[in-house]
Amino acid sequence: MFLVMRKLFSILTLFLMFFACNDAPSYKITGQFSSDSMNGQTIYLENYLWYMKMSDQKTLDSAVVNGNKFEFKGKTDSAYMALLTLGNRPRAMIFLENGNIKVDVAEELIKSVATGTKLNNALKSFNESMKTTRDKIDELIQYANSQERTEELQIEVNQRYDELSKEMVQISIQFLDKNPGTILSAFVLLSTMSQGISDEVIQNTYEKLDEQVKNGALGKVIHKQIERAQVKEVAEGEQFRDLTLKTPDDKTVSLSDYAGKGKYVLIDFWASWCGPCRAENPNVVALYKEFKDKGFEIVGVSLDDDKNRWIKGIEDDGITWIQMSDLKGWESEASVKYKVQGIPYTVLLDKEGKVIATNLRGEDLKNKIKTLIQ
């Protein structure tokens, strides 16, 4: 009898183990449109990190809309951000995590609301807390566009926009205090960092993140931003900070090959994708032609991440001075070392390699060079 019971127990154990293995955590995303206009079209589930250039995988899955509905099924080891895309319509963001995720789509995909799992419920709550302030910003934009453009109006609009931006930062900080540790916290923090959130709040929020989130893509970006914040801005009179990067033809060059060698050197931070940079390039080209044989040199430092676009930008704009990049975009060693907050950005060095001025452009830059050369 005991032997029979033991065999029965072993069979039952194997039976339960089999179903436990096949009942591993998974996700199911179901969505419904408010009309039948999307029937027959393909909706894609895409990796948000691909758009941030943190992943090589873009499309995770696809489904055809049928009866106003769509469905995705799969498994994930950890939660991360994903996007729902349909044609050229603005994308909807959801958190891809195991569980039943329900997506309600109104007239526009971007206004979709995902619920059913912890992170998606929290994201809905965060968006709702922001709604009043975002509506005020929309109203402010509509008001500004309906008025005659004057200097007084611009001052009024800017002041009100700054007030609303601070309001959004405070809402974000309150949310981070109540929801520490998750990937959503990392996303909210990263979204708020560019709006003037203090270094202290950034550091405290980062320290509360789960280790898995810290080691993930967003956590690493935040850590780099913290490192960047600790870098001092370039100051007049300091020696140049050396850089060693690649040229478009893959040769290794250093800033020290040019700086401190008896010429005035302009470090020109730019990128082919940067509209203001491309608009400024004709001025820099003209400046180089006028002064290149009079003790003046330019070193272009690109924040591109696409080599072909970088090369095409160089050719299209007629740039003939030395170019260097590590093709890491804003994560470039150069942007961190020089604390570049925006481009175009310039650093002008004297003949010994010391900083004379920063962020000179257009006529201001030309007049400065002309004065130095003369």
BALOBA-1460 file (C-alpha; in Angstrom, 3 decimals):
// residues 374
<rec num="1" residu="m" x="0.000" y="0.000" z="0.000"/>
<rec num="2" residu="f" x="2.805" y="2.384" z="0.934"/>
<rec num="3" residu="l" x="4.584" y="1.628" z="-2.408"/>
<rec num="4" residu="v" x="1.404" y="2.322" z="-4.374"/>
<rec num="5" residu="m" x="0.905" y="5.630" z="-2.554"/>
<rec num="6" residu="r" x="4.511" y="6.618" z="-3.206"/>
<rec num="7" residu="k" x="4.149" y="5.881" z="-6.936"/>
<rec num="8" residu="l" x="0.868" y="7.817" z="-7.008"/>
<rec num="9" residu="f" x="2.552" y="10.765" z="-5.267"/>
<rec num="10" residu="s" x="5.430" y="10.693" z="-7.820"/>
<rec num="11" residu="i" x="3.007" y="10.669" z="-10.752"/>
<rec num="12" residu="l" x="1.018" y="13.524" z="-9.212"/>
<rec num="13" residu="t" x="4.231" y="15.512" z="-8.660"/>
<rec num="14" residu="l" x="5.286" y="15.059" z="-12.291"/>
<rec num="15" residu="f" x="1.773" y="15.999" z="-13.416"/>
<rec num="16" residu="l" x="1.864" y="19.240" z="-11.412"/>
<rec num="17" residu="m" x="5.419" y="20.048" z="-12.576"/>
<rec num="18" residu="f" x="4.349" y="19.607" z="-16.215"/>
<rec num="19" residu="f" x="1.478" y="22.044" z="-15.881"/>
<rec num="20" residu="a" x="3.564" y="24.451" z="-13.821"/>
<rec num="21" residu="c" x="6.176" y="24.584" z="-16.596"/>
<rec num="22" residu="n" x="3.530" y="25.137" z="-19.251"/>
<rec num="23" residu="d" x="1.770" y="27.740" z="-17.137"/>
<rec num="24" residu="a" x="4.769" y="30.105" z="-17.056"/>
<rec num="25" residu="p" x="3.934" y="33.832" z="-16.800"/>
<rec num="26" residu="s" x="2.797" y="35.331" z="-20.102"/>
<rec num="27" residu="y" x="1.078" y="38.425" z="-21.406"/>
<rec num="28" residu="k" x="-2.066" y="38.872" z="-23.421"/>
<rec num="29" residu="i" x="-2.831" y="42.252" z="-24.963"/>
<rec num="30" residu="t" x="-6.366" y="42.817" z="-26.211"/>
<rec num="31" residu="g" x="-7.452" y="46.044" z="-27.809"/>
<rec num="32" residu="q" x="-10.593" y="47.481" z="-29.285"/>
<rec num="33" residu="f" x="-11.124" y="50.462" z="-31.582"/>
<rec num="34" residu="s" x="-14.162" y="52.673" z="-31.213"/>
<rec num="35" residu="s" x="-15.085" y="52.246" z="-34.906"/>
<rec num="36" residu="d" x="-14.626" y="49.720" z="-37.715"/>
<rec num="37" residu="s" x="-12.457" y="52.024" z="-39.836"/>
<rec num="38" residu="m" x="-9.280" y="50.096" z="-38.877"/>
<rec num="39" residu="n" x="-10.530" y="46.632" z="-39.787"/>
<rec num="40" residu="g" x="-8.140" y="44.756" z="-42.059"/>
<rec num="41" residu="q" x="-5.166" y="46.951" z="-41.134"/>
<rec num="42" residu="t" x="-2.047" y="45.644" z="-39.402"/>
<rec num="43" residu="i" x="-1.123" y="46.951" z="-35.967"/>
<rec num="44" residu="y" x="2.446" y="46.461" z="-34.700"/>
<rec num="45" residu="l" x="3.843" y="45.915" z="-31.236"/>
<rec num="46" residu="e" x="7.250" y="47.621" z="-31.222"/>
<rec num="47" residu="n" x="10.147" y="47.980" z="-28.819"/>
<rec num="48" residu="y" x="10.354" y="51.497" z="-27.380"/>
<rec num="49" residu="l" x="14.069" y="50.993" z="-26.720"/>
<rec num="50" residu="w" x="14.678" y="50.667" z="-30.463"/>
<rec num="51" residu="y" x="13.540" y="54.264" z="-30.921"/>
<rec num="52" residu="m" x="15.934" y="55.300" z="-28.158"/>
<rec num="53" residu="k" x="18.698" y="53.382" z="-29.990"/>
<rec num="54" residu="m" x="19.111" y="51.010" z="-27.027"/>
<rec num="55" residu="s" x="17.999" y="47.847" z="-28.816"/>
<rec num="56" residu="d" x="18.475" y="46.266" z="-32.229"/>
<rec num="57" residu="q" x="14.985" y="44.760" z="-32.198"/>
<rec num="58" residu="k" x="12.186" y="47.023" z="-33.402"/>
<rec num="59" residu="t" x="9.115" y="44.887" z="-34.210"/>
<rec num="60" residu="l" x="8.038" y="42.446" z="-31.504"/>
<rec num="61" residu="d" x="4.788" y="41.226" z="-33.051"/>
<rec num="62" residu="s" x="1.975" y="42.180" z="-35.423"/>
<rec num="63" residu="a" x="-1.760" y="41.545" z="-35.631"/>
<rec num="64" residu="v" x="-4.551" y="42.282" z="-38.084"/>
<rec num="65" residu="v" x="-7.489" y="44.300" z="-36.766"/>
<rec num="66" residu="n" x="-10.657" y="42.252" z="-37.116"/>
<rec num="67" residu="g" x="-14.085" y="43.143" z="-35.757"/>
<rec num="68" residu="n" x="-12.582" y="46.357" z="-34.355"/>
<rec num="69" residu="k" x="-10.270" y="44.202" z="-32.178"/>
<rec num="70" residu="f" x="-6.658" y="43.046" z="-32.069"/>
<rec num="71" residu="e" x="-4.700" y="40.669" z="-29.844"/>
<rec num="72" residu="f" x="-1.071" y="39.904" z="-28.968"/>
<rec num="73" residu="k" x="0.252" y="37.015" z="-26.898"/>
<rec num="74" residu="g" x="3.739" y="36.273" z="-25.603"/>
<rec num="75" residu="k" x="6.078" y="36.025" z="-22.636"/>
<rec num="76" residu="t" x="8.620" y="38.388" z="-21.168"/>
<rec num="77" residu="d" x="11.263" y="37.882" z="-18.480"/>
<rec num="78" residu="s" x="11.008" y="41.484" z="-17.320"/>
<rec num="79" residu="a" x="8.769" y="44.488" z="-17.920"/>
<rec num="80" residu="y" x="9.737" y="47.086" z="-20.494"/>
<rec num="81" residu="m" x="8.164" y="49.775" z="-22.626"/>
<rec num="82" residu="a" x="6.522" y="49.019" z="-25.936"/>
<rec num="83" residu="l" x="4.607" y="50.955" z="-28.577"/>
<rec num="84" residu="l" x="1.509" y="50.217" z="-30.602"/>
<rec num="85" residu="t" x="1.817" y="51.569" z="-34.135"/>
<rec num="86" residu="l" x="-0.627" y="51.681" z="-37.023"/>
<rec num="87" residu="g" x="0.425" y="53.306" z="-40.300"/>
<rec num="88" residu="n" x="1.630" y="56.883" z="-39.857"/>
<rec num="89" residu="r" x="-0.530" y="57.577" z="-36.812"/>
<rec num="90" residu="p" x="1.134" y="58.741" z="-33.577"/>
<rec num="91" residu="r" x="2.139" y="55.761" z="-31.442"/>
<rec num="92" residu="a" x="0.602" y="54.616" z="-28.175"/>
<rec num="93" residu="m" x="2.877" y="53.635" z="-25.296"/>
<rec num="94" residu="i" x="2.204" y="50.678" z="-23.017"/>
<rec num="95" residu="f" x="4.241" y="48.661" z="-20.542"/>
<rec num="96" residu="l" x="4.845" y="45.149" z="-21.746"/>
<rec num="97" residu="e" x="4.611" y="42.908" z="-18.696"/>
<rec num="98" residu="n" x="3.084" y="39.520" z="-18.021"/>
<rec num="99" residu="g" x="-0.646" y="39.613" z="-17.342"/>
<rec num="100" residu="n" x="-3.843" y="40.579" z="-19.125"/>
<rec num="101" residu="i" x="-3.456" y="44.034" z="-20.662"/>
<rec num="102" residu="k" x="-6.551" y="45.754" z="-22.032"/>
<rec num="103" residu="v" x="-6.133" y="48.656" z="-24.447"/>
<rec num="104" residu="d" x="-9.038" y="51.029" z="-25.086"/>
<rec num="105" residu="v" x="-8.502" y="53.019" z="-28.264"/>
<rec num="106" residu="a" x="-10.510" y="56.188" z="-28.783"/>
<rec num="107" residu="e" x="-10.445" y="58.245" z="-31.994"/>
<rec num="108" residu="e" x="-6.645" y="58.405" z="-31.954"/>
<rec num="109" residu="l" x="-4.164" y="55.629" z="-31.206"/>
<rec num="110" residu="i" x="-1.955" y="57.976" z="-29.189"/>
<rec num="111" residu="k" x="-4.830" y="58.516" z="-26.735"/>
<rec num="112" residu="s" x="-5.078" y="54.798" z="-25.962"/>
<rec num="113" residu="v" x="-5.359" y="53.783" z="-22.316"/>
<rec num="114" residu="a" x="-3.839" y="50.472" z="-21.191"/>
<rec num="115" residu="t" x="-4.984" y="48.835" z="-17.943"/>
<rec num="116" residu="g" x="-4.971" y="45.461" z="-16.233"/>
<rec num="117" residu="t" x="-1.405" y="45.206" z="-14.969"/>
<rec num="118" residu="k" x="0.468" y="47.032" z="-12.213"/>
<rec num="119" residu="l" x="2.654" y="49.247" z="-14.385"/>
<rec num="120" residu="n" x="-0.037" y="50.101" z="-16.925"/>
<rec num="121" residu="n" x="-2.469" y="51.020" z="-14.160"/>
<rec num="122" residu="a" x="0.211" y="53.237" z="-12.619"/>
<rec num="123" residu="l" x="0.941" y="54.856" z="-16.001"/>
<rec num="124" residu="k" x="-2.768" y="55.617" z="-16.421"/>
<rec num="125" residu="s" x="-2.822" y="57.197" z="-12.969"/>
<rec num="126" residu="f" x="0.258" y="59.308" z="-13.776"/>
<rec num="127" residu="n" x="-1.223" y="60.545" z="-17.070"/>
<rec num="128" residu="e" x="-4.463" y="61.456" z="-15.322"/>
<rec num="129" residu="s" x="-2.548" y="63.491" z="-12.734"/>
<rec num="130" residu="m" x="-0.858" y="65.385" z="-15.587"/>
<rec num="131" residu="k" x="-4.000" y="65.954" z="-17.657"/>
<rec num="132" residu="t" x="-5.113" y="69.282" z="-16.143"/>
<rec num="133" residu="t" x="-1.681" y="70.855" z="-16.581"/>
<rec num="134" residu="r" x="-1.267" y="69.485" z="-20.107"/>
<rec num="135" residu="d" x="-4.679" y="70.897" z="-21.038"/>
<rec num="136" residu="k" x="-3.537" y="74.298" z="-19.744"/>
<rec num="137" residu="i" x="-0.436" y="74.089" z="-21.954"/>
<rec num="138" residu="d" x="-2.597" y="73.230" z="-24.989"/>
<rec num="139" residu="e" x="-4.830" y="76.213" z="-24.212"/>
<rec num="140" residu="l" x="-1.771" y="78.458" z="-23.878"/>
<rec num="141" residu="i" x="-0.477" y="77.332" z="-27.297"/>
<rec num="142" residu="q" x="-3.887" y="77.950" z="-28.891"/>
<rec num="143" residu="y" x="-4.025" y="81.391" z="-27.272"/>
<rec num="144" residu="a" x="-0.526" y="82.281" z="-28.513"/>
<rec num="145" residu="n" x="-1.347" y="81.158" z="-32.064"/>
<rec num="146" residu="s" x="-4.552" y="83.215" z="-32.121"/>
<rec num="147" residu="q" x="-2.848" y="86.485" z="-31.198"/>
<rec num="148" residu="e" x="-0.686" y="88.908" z="-33.131"/>
<rec num="149" residu="r" x="2.954" y="88.143" z="-32.445"/>
<rec num="150" residu="t" x="4.455" y="90.855" z="-30.250"/>
<rec num="151" residu="e" x="7.338" y="90.996" z="-27.819"/>
<rec num="152" residu="e" x="4.898" y="91.510" z="-24.929"/>
<rec num="153" residu="l" x="2.932" y="88.407" z="-25.955"/>
<rec num="154" residu="q" x="6.125" y="86.342" z="-26.165"/>
<rec num="155" residu="i" x="7.148" y="87.396" z="-22.650"/>
<rec num="156" residu="e" x="3.663" y="86.601" z="-21.319"/>
<rec num="157" residu="v" x="3.539" y="83.170" z="-22.998"/>
<rec num="158" residu="n" x="7.071" y="82.239" z="-21.912"/>
<rec num="159" residu="q" x="6.381" y="83.195" z="-18.310"/>
<rec num="160" residu="r" x="3.159" y="81.181" z="-18.211"/>
<rec num="161" residu="y" x="4.813" y="78.208" z="-19.897"/>
<rec num="162" residu="d" x="7.625" y="78.220" z="-17.323"/>
<rec num="163" residu="e" x="5.029" y="78.200" z="-14.524"/>
<rec num="164" residu="l" x="3.206" y="75.230" z="-16.070"/>
<rec num="165" residu="s" x="6.489" y="73.370" z="-16.634"/>
<rec num="166" residu="k" x="7.366" y="73.761" z="-12.940"/>
<rec num="167" residu="e" x="3.877" y="72.490" z="-12.102"/>
<rec num="168" residu="m" x="4.509" y="69.362" z="-14.202"/>
<rec num="169" residu="v" x="7.868" y="68.804" z="-12.481"/>
<rec num="170" residu="q" x="6.190" y="68.946" z="-9.061"/>
<rec num="171" residu="i" x="3.553" y="66.419" z="-10.140"/>
<rec num="172" residu="s" x="6.328" y="64.127" z="-11.388"/>
<rec num="173" residu="i" x="8.258" y="64.435" z="-8.113"/>
<rec num="174" residu="q" x="5.141" y="63.580" z="-6.099"/>
<rec num="175" residu="f" x="4.544" y="60.550" z="-8.314"/>
<rec num="176" residu="l" x="8.151" y="59.391" z="-7.917"/>
<rec num="177" residu="d" x="7.859" y="59.647" z="-4.129"/>
<rec num="178" residu="k" x="4.770" y="57.411" z="-4.143"/>
<rec num="179" residu="n" x="6.010" y="54.962" z="-6.799"/>
<rec num="180" residu="p" x="9.726" y="54.289" z="-6.226"/>
<rec num="181" residu="g" x="11.821" y="51.565" z="-7.760"/>
<rec num="182" residu="t" x="9.988" y="50.574" z="-10.940"/>
<rec num="183" residu="i" x="10.802" y="51.002" z="-14.616"/>
<rec num="184" residu="l" x="7.934" y="53.504" z="-14.725"/>
<rec num="185" residu="s" x="9.805" y="55.562" z="-12.118"/>
<rec num="186" residu="a" x="12.849" y="55.474" z="-14.396"/>
<rec num="187" residu="f" x="10.761" y="56.570" z="-17.380"/>
<rec num="188" residu="v" x="9.110" y="59.450" z="-15.484"/>
<rec num="189" residu="l" x="12.465" y="60.556" z="-14.086"/>
<rec num="190" residu="l" x="14.109" y="60.477" z="-17.508"/>
<rec num="191" residu="s" x="11.200" y="62.451" z="-19.003"/>
<rec num="192" residu="t" x="11.442" y="65.064" z="-16.241"/>
<rec num="193" residu="m" x="15.209" y="65.508" z="-16.179"/>
<rec num="194" residu="s" x="15.133" y="67.868" z="-19.165"/>
<rec num="195" residu="q" x="12.511" y="70.075" z="-17.446"/>
<rec num="196" residu="g" x="14.665" y="71.331" z="-14.588"/>
<rec num="197" residu="i" x="14.360" y="68.649" z="-11.918"/>
<rec num="198" residu="s" x="17.103" y="69.071" z="-9.300"/>
<rec num="199" residu="d" x="20.246" y="66.920" z="-9.191"/>
<rec num="200" residu="e" x="19.346" y="65.905" z="-5.628"/>
<rec num="201" residu="v" x="15.942" y="64.511" z="-6.686"/>
<rec num="202" residu="i" x="17.546" y="62.712" z="-9.630"/>
<rec num="203" residu="q" x="20.148" y="61.088" z="-7.387"/>
<rec num="204" residu="n" x="17.615" y="60.090" z="-4.689"/>
<rec num="205" residu="t" x="15.188" y="58.629" z="-7.235"/>
<rec num="206" residu="y" x="17.958" y="56.707" z="-8.970"/>
<rec num="207" residu="e" x="19.133" y="55.183" z="-5.680"/>
<rec num="208" residu="k" x="15.595" y="53.889" z="-5.010"/>
<rec num="209" residu="l" x="15.370" y="52.075" z="-8.354"/>
<rec num="210" residu="d" x="15.378" y="48.277" z="-8.255"/>
<rec num="211" residu="e" x="18.734" y="46.792" z="-9.219"/>
<rec num="212" residu="q" x="17.172" y="45.208" z="-12.308"/>
<rec num="213" residu="v" x="15.913" y="48.637" z="-13.437"/>
<rec num="214" residu="k" x="19.295" y="50.247" z="-12.675"/>
<rec num="215" residu="n" x="21.013" y="47.649" z="-14.844"/>
<rec num="216" residu="g" x="18.441" y="48.072" z="-17.628"/>
<rec num="217" residu="a" x="18.667" y="50.484" z="-20.549"/>
<rec num="218" residu="l" x="16.797" y="53.369" z="-18.901"/>
<rec num="219" residu="g" x="18.693" y="52.981" z="-15.645"/>
<rec num="220" residu="k" x="22.002" y="53.201" z="-17.503"/>
<rec num="221" residu="v" x="20.879" y="56.371" z="-19.307"/>
<rec num="222" residu="i" x="19.924" y="57.985" z="-15.994"/>
<rec num="223" residu="h" x="23.280" y="56.998" z="-14.493"/>
<rec num="224" residu="k" x="25.069" y="58.643" z="-17.414"/>
<rec num="225" residu="q" x="22.971" y="61.778" z="-16.935"/>
<rec num="226" residu="i" x="24.008" y="61.839" z="-13.283"/>
<rec num="227" residu="e" x="27.646" y="61.526" z="-14.317"/>
<rec num="228" residu="r" x="27.126" y="64.318" z="-16.854"/>
<rec num="229" residu="a" x="25.598" y="66.562" z="-14.168"/>
<rec num="230" residu="q" x="28.739" y="66.127" z="-12.067"/>
<rec num="231" residu="v" x="30.944" y="67.366" z="-14.914"/>
<rec num="232" residu="k" x="31.802" y="71.046" z="-14.609"/>
<rec num="233" residu="e" x="30.958" y="73.331" z="-17.512"/>
<rec num="234" residu="v" x="33.844" y="74.479" z="-19.676"/>
<rec num="235" residu="a" x="35.256" y="77.694" z="-18.209"/>
<rec num="236" residu="e" x="37.279" y="80.496" z="-19.741"/>
<rec num="237" residu="g" x="40.984" y="80.063" z="-19.080"/>
<rec num="238" residu="e" x="40.967" y="76.292" z="-18.555"/>
<rec num="239" residu="q" x="42.996" y="73.925" z="-20.727"/>
<rec num="240" residu="f" x="41.146" y="71.996" z="-23.419"/>
<rec num="241" residu="r" x="39.787" y="68.536" z="-22.568"/>
<rec num="242" residu="d" x="41.327" y="66.057" z="-24.947"/>
<rec num="243" residu="l" x="39.232" y="63.768" z="-27.139"/>
<rec num="244" residu="t" x="40.272" y="60.750" z="-29.198"/>
<rec num="245" residu="l" x="37.675" y="59.690" z="-31.766"/>
<rec num="246" residu="k" x="37.335" y="58.414" z="-35.342"/>
<rec num="247" residu="t" x="37.235" y="60.321" z="-38.618"/>
<rec num="248" residu="p" x="34.688" y="59.424" z="-41.338"/>
<rec num="249" residu="d" x="37.358" y="57.199" z="-42.942"/>
<rec num="250" residu="d" x="37.947" y="55.386" z="-39.620"/>
<rec num="251" residu="k" x="41.262" y="56.983" z="-38.727"/>
<rec num="252" residu="t" x="41.898" y="57.704" z="-35.049"/>
<rec num="253" residu="v" x="42.530" y="61.367" z="-34.281"/>
<rec num="254" residu="s" x="42.837" y="63.405" z="-31.106"/>
<rec num="255" residu="l" x="41.933" y="66.970" z="-30.333"/>
<rec num="256" residu="s" x="45.475" y="67.354" z="-29.004"/>
<rec num="257" residu="d" x="46.750" y="66.841" z="-32.579"/>
<rec num="258" residu="y" x="45.421" y="70.353" z="-33.278"/>
<rec num="259" residu="a" x="44.835" y="72.193" z="-29.996"/>
<rec num="260" residu="g" x="47.782" y="73.925" z="-28.326"/>
<rec num="261" residu="k" x="49.883" y="73.788" z="-31.516"/>
<rec num="262" residu="g" x="50.148" y="77.524" z="-32.151"/>
<rec num="263" residu="k" x="46.784" y="78.110" z="-33.852"/>
<rec num="264" residu="y" x="43.413" y="79.368" z="-32.678"/>
<rec num="265" residu="v" x="41.126" y="76.303" z="-32.686"/>
<rec num="266" residu="l" x="37.339" y="76.211" z="-32.796"/>
<rec num="267" residu="i" x="35.762" y="72.984" z="-31.483"/>
<rec num="268" residu="d" x="32.443" y="72.812" z="-33.338"/>
<rec num="269" residu="f" x="29.839" y="70.420" z="-31.881"/>
<rec num="270" residu="w" x="27.116" y="69.571" z="-34.407"/>
<rec num="271" residu="a" x="25.164" y="66.710" z="-36.058"/>
<rec num="272" residu="s" x="23.667" y="66.071" z="-39.478"/>
<rec num="273" residu="w" x="20.202" y="65.643" z="-37.900"/>
<rec num="274" residu="c" x="20.399" y="69.052" z="-36.171"/>
<rec num="275" residu="g" x="18.509" y="71.712" z="-38.172"/>
<rec num="276" residu="p" x="20.068" y="74.757" z="-36.419"/>
<rec num="277" residu="c" x="23.524" y="73.213" z="-36.935"/>
<rec num="278" residu="r" x="22.956" y="72.802" z="-40.660"/>
<rec num="279" residu="a" x="21.642" y="76.367" z="-40.858"/>
<rec num="280" residu="e" x="24.809" y="77.632" z="-39.118"/>
<rec num="281" residu="n" x="27.221" y="75.578" z="-41.248"/>
<rec num="282" residu="p" x="27.376" y="78.044" z="-44.200"/>
<rec num="283" residu="n" x="28.619" y="80.714" z="-41.760"/>
<rec num="284" residu="v" x="31.289" y="78.373" z="-40.405"/>
<rec num="285" residu="v" x="32.340" y="77.347" z="-43.937"/>
<rec num="286" residu="a" x="32.755" y="81.008" z="-44.905"/>
<rec num="287" residu="l" x="34.690" y="81.673" z="-41.677"/>
<rec num="288" residu="y" x="37.059" y="78.776" z="-42.359"/>
<rec num="289" residu="k" x="37.737" y="79.900" z="-45.926"/>
<rec num="290" residu="e" x="38.580" y="83.400" z="-44.729"/>
<rec num="291" residu="f" x="40.879" y="82.514" z="-41.822"/>
<rec num="292" residu="k" x="42.226" y="78.981" z="-42.353"/>
<rec num="293" residu="d" x="45.522" y="80.299" z="-43.748"/>
<rec num="294" residu="k" x="45.897" y="82.909" z="-41.016"/>
<rec num="295" residu="g" x="46.439" y="80.728" z="-37.958"/>
<rec num="296" residu="f" x="42.896" y="79.415" z="-37.500"/>
<rec num="297" residu="e" x="41.688" y="75.784" z="-37.397"/>
<rec num="298" residu="i" x="38.357" y="74.036" z="-36.813"/>
<rec num="299" residu="v" x="37.779" y="70.568" z="-35.350"/>
<rec num="300" residu="g" x="34.257" y="69.294" z="-35.947"/>
<rec num="301" residu="v" x="32.847" y="66.952" z="-33.300"/>
<rec num="302" residu="s" x="29.696" y="65.219" z="-34.502"/>
<rec num="303" residu="l" x="26.948" y="63.861" z="-32.247"/>
<rec num="304" residu="d" x="25.654" y="61.718" z="-35.088"/>
<rec num="305" residu="d" x="24.776" y="58.059" z="-34.650"/>
<rec num="306" residu="d" x="24.468" y="57.175" z="-38.334"/>
<rec num="307" residu="k" x="27.738" y="57.190" z="-40.257"/>
<rec num="308" residu="n" x="26.174" y="57.528" z="-43.725"/>
<rec num="309" residu="r" x="24.075" y="60.526" z="-42.661"/>
<rec num="310" residu="w" x="27.139" y="62.093" z="-41.049"/>
<rec num="311" residu="i" x="29.209" y="61.724" z="-44.226"/>
<rec num="312" residu="k" x="26.381" y="63.029" z="-46.408"/>
<rec num="313" residu="g" x="25.964" y="66.056" z="-44.117"/>
<rec num="314" residu="i" x="29.685" y="66.810" z="-44.438"/>
<rec num="315" residu="e" x="29.542" y="66.577" z="-48.232"/>
<rec num="316" residu="d" x="26.280" y="68.505" z="-48.635"/>
<rec num="317" residu="d" x="27.441" y="71.401" z="-46.457"/>
<rec num="318" residu="g" x="30.914" y="71.642" z="-48.015"/>
<rec num="319" residu="i" x="32.793" y="70.984" z="-44.772"/>
<rec num="320" residu="t" x="36.526" y="70.594" z="-45.339"/>
<rec num="321" residu="w" x="37.977" y="70.734" z="-41.812"/>
<rec num="322" residu="i" x="38.761" y="67.670" z="-39.694"/>
<rec num="323" residu="q" x="35.771" y="65.725" z="-38.385"/>
<rec num="324" residu="m" x="35.595" y="63.253" z="-35.485"/>
<rec num="325" residu="s" x="32.871" y="61.197" z="-33.795"/>
<rec num="326" residu="d" x="32.189" y="57.965" z="-31.907"/>
<rec num="327" residu="l" x="28.704" y="57.792" z="-33.493"/>
<rec num="328" residu="k" x="26.959" y="57.490" z="-30.137"/>
<rec num="329" residu="g" x="24.725" y="60.534" z="-30.445"/>
<rec num="330" residu="w" x="24.038" y="62.230" z="-27.119"/>
<rec num="331" residu="e" x="25.843" y="59.392" z="-25.373"/>
<rec num="332" residu="s" x="29.067" y="60.480" z="-27.051"/>
<rec num="333" residu="e" x="32.146" y="60.764" z="-24.850"/>
<rec num="334" residu="a" x="32.620" y="64.248" z="-26.280"/>
<rec num="335" residu="s" x="29.190" y="65.553" z="-25.227"/>
<rec num="336" residu="v" x="29.732" y="64.289" z="-21.677"/>
<rec num="337" residu="k" x="33.298" y="65.573" z="-21.335"/>
<rec num="338" residu="y" x="32.342" y="69.070" z="-22.557"/>
<rec num="339" residu="k" x="28.898" y="69.030" z="-20.892"/>
<rec num="340" residu="v" x="27.137" y="69.813" z="-24.153"/>
<rec num="341" residu="q" x="23.500" y="70.662" z="-23.373"/>
<rec num="342" residu="g" x="22.489" y="71.562" z="-26.923"/>
<rec num="343" residu="i" x="23.899" y="71.961" z="-30.418"/>
<rec num="344" residu="p" x="25.265" y="73.814" z="-32.274"/>
<rec num="345" residu="y" x="27.822" y="74.493" z="-29.541"/>
<rec num="346" residu="t" x="31.346" y="75.870" z="-29.904"/>
<rec num="347" residu="v" x="34.465" y="76.142" z="-27.752"/>
<rec num="348" residu="l" x="37.159" y="78.575" z="-28.916"/>
<rec num="349" residu="l" x="40.755" y="77.873" z="-27.870"/>
<rec num="350" residu="d" x="43.800" y="80.144" z="-27.931"/>
<rec num="351" residu="k" x="47.161" y="79.158" z="-29.392"/>
<rec num="352" residu="e" x="48.156" y="77.369" z="-26.173"/>
<rec num="353" residu="g" x="44.912" y="75.377" z="-26.031"/>
<rec num="354" residu="k" x="43.176" y="77.407" z="-23.341"/>
<rec num="355" residu="v" x="39.484" y="78.290" z="-23.582"/>
<rec num="356" residu="i" x="38.790" y="81.818" z="-24.784"/>
<rec num="357" residu="a" x="35.008" y="81.641" z="-25.157"/>
<rec num="358" residu="t" x="32.110" y="79.199" z="-25.555"/>
<rec num="359" residu="n" x="28.956" y="79.062" z="-27.650"/>
<rec num="360" residu="l" x="29.888" y="81.822" z="-30.092"/>
<rec num="361" residu="r" x="28.061" y="81.688" z="-33.446"/>
<rec num="362" residu="g" x="27.361" y="83.790" z="-36.507"/>
<rec num="363" residu="e" x="28.648" y="87.369" z="-36.482"/>
<rec num="364" residu="d" x="29.770" y="87.130" z="-32.840"/>
<rec num="365" residu="l" x="32.099" y="84.260" z="-33.729"/>
<rec num="366" residu="k" x="33.396" y="85.973" z="-36.864"/>
<rec num="367" residu="n" x="34.114" y="89.232" z="-35.043"/>
<rec num="368" residu="k" x="35.942" y="87.390" z="-32.276"/>
<rec num="369" residu="i" x="38.147" y="85.473" z="-34.725"/>
<rec num="370" residu="k" x="38.800" y="88.623" z="-36.722"/>
<rec num="371" residu="t" x="39.897" y="90.468" z="-33.584"/>
<rec num="372" residu="l" x="42.187" y="87.620" z="-32.508"/>
<rec num="373" residu="i" x="43.822" y="87.217" z="-35.920"/>
<rec num="374" residu="q" x="44.404" y="90.948" z="-36.343"/>
